[in-house]
């Protein structure tokens, strides 16, 4: 219950960040167009630092075993989401993409760091990396409808994937970082939650309310925020010998709202980003209610 209370308190703080972004957009000081600079800063600097920071810790056989188990749980969580999404939305590419991939990077990582501690991001870094790989390949093919356009070479250029590789090197080789470098990484990592939520607030401020009337985005949000987390809770209950904090870290990533990257992929294909943006905003608002409930259920089921 203590974890649930911490999560609720952190979500309240997130709402304040969200409101700041919303207010800035409504005042015309920041728009969806020029917020791209903030998004780039978050994606290429802040989140990579958060991932690397998670690996800046003494290595041990126990920690390494937990990392490998975390990677397995991440694969399972992503597989659950993709299979359920395909079965529910195989004729709706945007909903399929949206419910398959959570906002594990922009929202999940900052939330995990705040609720479970920065070290817990150690467990979810692999999930964020794999999720980005799948978005670049499987997800992009869903949007285009052309499976021959997979571009695996671009995976190597993804900043979160690169950060995961660097983090692994730092951890397994126990590379000592200069104090100035580690301090810079720590400072940038601390910016992740405010920047991520302000960006989403800007998106929310620029969205037309009429977009919320689309029945499909409500159904997709229900699958992403309730159906997939409940199935994940049941499956993760089978791994009762693993530390609860490990399962909680992966689960928080798995129950996060629709990833904001969907709007980027839709825009790249020259399609209308309205439905995708509405889906991101609606699921983000609804997750403020669903995430504490899902976490409470997980706590009771896992004992």
Protein Blocks (a to p, Z undefined) as FASTA:
>chain_A
ZZmmmmmmmmmmmmmmmmmmmmmmmnomacfklmmmmmmmmmmmmmmmmmmmmmmccddf
klmmmmmmmmmmmmmmmmmmmmmmmmmmmmlmklmmmmmpcckllmmmmmmmmmnopklm
mmmmmmmmmmmmmmmmmmmmmmnopaklgcfklmmmpmklmmmmmmmmmmmnopacdfkl
mmmmmmmmmmmmmmmmmmmmmmmmmpcfklmmpmklmmmmmmmmmmmmmmmmmmmmmmmm
bcfklmmmmmmmmmpccdfklmmmmmmnopafklmmmmmmmmmmmmmmmmmmmmmmmmmm
nZZ
